């Protein structure tokens, strides 16, 4: 049974033969992230939100790799458990590949290419008057550098950002920068839910030759488009 947008998106990804699923934070709705959030929640407890999410993730055999987000950390800020660490252990019990980077920012290497997950934060990201493009440019200009992992130097070629729940993509200094967005139904976006809401994502097809991305196709996938 397809439950919501995440399920629809992962089902489509499975059809396309996708192997890796990158999530740049905000896996769950959290609690107290914004004023009145409790009125928009189906589950108030971290474990309930994780179990709801896991009921979808465990259906598929992807390798999930994720950073954390402010929605996820909202429970930790109240002295509770780290919900994503809990999810990682639960997925392991099911024999599923799930890697938690345990940070707002982390690097992943696929076939010699570095992919960076980052969950944007700071005063500018919370300002009601922020301009996404300006903020992103400032953040990413400070992140377009060589990456040293295991004593080897890699050239950063891809950044995926979370937090804004807004679809966005650009290229800067040869680096692809994407924000998967949040494909909720119209009227739901202001609730700013995690991926346990009606959320979609980005499909990326890469052709990697040596340590370079020779060809790339980006598709913003809206799981609700078939409903018109």
C-alpha positions in Angstrom: 0.0 0.0 0.0 1.4 3.4 -1.0 1.1 5.6 2.1 2.4 9.1 1.0 4.8 11.0 -1.3 8.0 9.4 0.0 6.6 5.9 -0.7 5.6 7.0 -4.2 9.0 8.5 -4.9 10.9 5.4 -3.6 8.7 3.1 -5.6 9.6 5.1 -8.7 13.3 5.1 -7.8 13.2 1.3 -7.5 11.7 1.1 -11.0 14.6 3.2 -12.3 17.2 1.0 -10.7 18.5 3.7 -8.4 21.0 2.3 -5.8 21.8 5.2 -3.4 19.3 7.5 -1.6 20.8 10.7 -0.1 18.8 12.6 2.5 20.1 16.0 3.7 18.3 16.1 7.0 14.8 16.6 8.3 13.9 12.9 8.0 11.1 13.3 10.6 8.7 16.1 11.5 10.2 16.8 14.9 8.4 18.8 17.6 8.4 22.4 18.5 10.4 23.4 15.5 8.0 26.3 14.8 5.1 27.8 16.7 2.0 25.7 16.6 3.7 22.7 15.0 1.9 20.3 17.4 -1.3 21.1 15.6 0.1 19.7 12.3 1.5 16.5 13.7 0.0 13.0 13.5 2.6 11.7 16.0 4.2 13.8 18.7 6.8 11.3 19.9 10.2 10.7 18.2 9.8 6.9 18.1 6.4 7.1 16.6 7.6 9.4 13.9 10.6 7.1 13.2 8.4 4.0 13.0 6.1 5.7 10.6 9.1 6.6 8.4 10.7 3.2 8.7 7.5 1.4 7.6 8.3 2.9 4.2 12.1 2.8 4.1 12.3 -0.8 5.0 10.2 -1.8 1.9 13.1 -1.0 -0.4 16.6 -2.2 -0.8 18.4 1.1 -1.3 21.5 2.3 0.5 20.2 5.2 2.5 22.8 7.8 3.5 21.7 10.8 5.6 22.9 13.9 7.5 20.8 15.3 10.3 18.5 18.3 10.3 16.9 20.7 12.8 13.6 18.8 12.7 15.5 15.6 13.7 17.5 17.4 16.4 14.4 19.0 18.0 14.0 16.0 20.2 17.7 16.0 21.2 17.4 19.6 22.2 14.8 18.5 24.8 17.1 15.8 26.2 15.6 13.0 24.2 17.2 10.4 22.0 18.8 11.0 18.6 16.0 9.7 16.4 18.2 9.1 13.4 20.7 7.0 15.5 17.6 5.0 16.6 16.5 4.6 13.0 20.0 3.5 11.9 19.9 0.7 14.5 16.4 -0.3 13.6 17.2 -0.5 9.9 20.3 -2.6 10.7 18.1 -5.1 12.6 16.1 -5.4 9.4 19.3 -6.0 7.4 18.9 -2.7 5.5 21.7 -0.4 4.4 21.4 2.8 6.3 24.3 5.1 7.1 23.9 8.1 9.4 26.6 10.7 9.1 25.7 12.1 12.6 26.3 15.7 11.5 24.7 18.6 9.8 27.4 18.2 7.1 29.2 15.1 5.7 30.9 13.8 2.6 30.2 10.6 0.6 32.5 9.1 -2.0 30.9 7.2 -4.9 33.2 5.9 -7.6 35.8 8.6 -6.9 33.3 11.5 -6.8 32.6 13.4 -3.6 29.0 14.2 -2.8 28.4 16.5 0.2 25.3 16.5 2.2 24.6 19.7 4.2 21.7 20.9 6.3 21.8 24.7 6.2 21.5 26.5 9.5 22.2 29.8 11.3 20.4 33.0 11.7 20.2 33.8 8.0 18.4 30.5 7.2 15.8 31.3 9.8 15.1 34.9 8.8 11.6 35.4 7.3 13.1 37.8 4.7 15.9 35.5 3.5 16.7 35.3 -0.1 17.5 31.6 -0.9 19.9 32.3 -3.8 21.9 34.9 -1.9 22.2 32.7 1.2 23.1 29.6 -0.8 25.8 31.5 -2.8 27.4 32.7 0.5 27.4 29.2 2.0 28.6 27.3 -1.0 31.3 29.7 -1.9 32.9 28.8 1.4 32.5 25.1 0.6 33.8 24.8 -2.9 37.1 23.3 -1.9 39.2 20.1 -2.2 38.1 17.4 0.2 40.7 15.2 2.1 39.4 11.8 3.1 41.6 8.9 4.2 44.7 10.8 3.2 43.5 11.3 -0.4 42.5 14.6 -2.0 39.2 14.7 -3.9 37.6 17.5 -5.9 34.1 18.3 -4.6 31.6 17.9 -7.4 28.2 17.8 -5.8 26.4 19.4 -2.9 22.9 18.5 -1.7 21.3 20.9 0.8 18.4 20.5 3.1 16.5 22.8 5.5 14.6 25.2 3.1 12.2 22.5 1.8 12.4 24.3 -1.5 13.3 22.9 -5.0 16.4 24.6 -6.3 19.4 23.7 -8.5 22.4 25.5 -9.9 26.0 25.0 -10.9 28.9 27.0 -9.4 32.6 26.5 -10.2 31.9 23.1 -11.7 30.0 21.9 -8.7 26.3 20.8 -9.0 24.3 22.2 -6.1 20.8 20.9 -5.5 18.0 21.2 -2.9 15.5 18.3 -3.3 12.6 20.5 -2.1 9.4 19.4 -0.6 6.6 18.2 -2.9 3.7 18.5 -0.5 0.2 19.3 -1.7 -0.6 23.0 -2.2 -1.3 24.6 1.2 0.9 22.1 3.1 4.3 23.7 2.4 4.0 26.2 5.3 3.9 23.2 7.7 7.5 22.5 6.8 7.3 18.8 7.7 10.1 16.3 7.4 10.0 13.5 4.8 7.2 11.8 6.8 5.1 14.5 5.2 4.0 14.3 1.5 7.6 14.8 0.2 9.3 14.0 -3.1 12.9 14.4 -4.2 15.4 14.6 -7.1 16.4 11.8 -9.4 19.9 12.1 -10.7 21.5 10.0 -13.4 25.3 10.3 -13.5 27.9 9.0 -16.0 31.2 8.9 -14.1 34.5 8.6 -16.1 37.6 8.5 -14.0 37.1 11.0 -11.2 34.8 13.2 -13.3 31.1 13.5 -13.9 31.0 13.2 -17.7 27.2 13.5 -18.0 24.4 14.4 -15.5 20.7 14.5 -15.7 18.6 16.1 -12.9 14.9 15.5 -12.6 12.7 17.1 -9.9 10.1 14.4 -9.2 6.7 15.4 -7.9 4.9 12.3 -6.6 1.6 14.1 -6.8 1.8 15.2 -10.4 -0.2 12.2 -11.6 -3.1 13.5 -9.4 -3.1 16.7 -11.4 
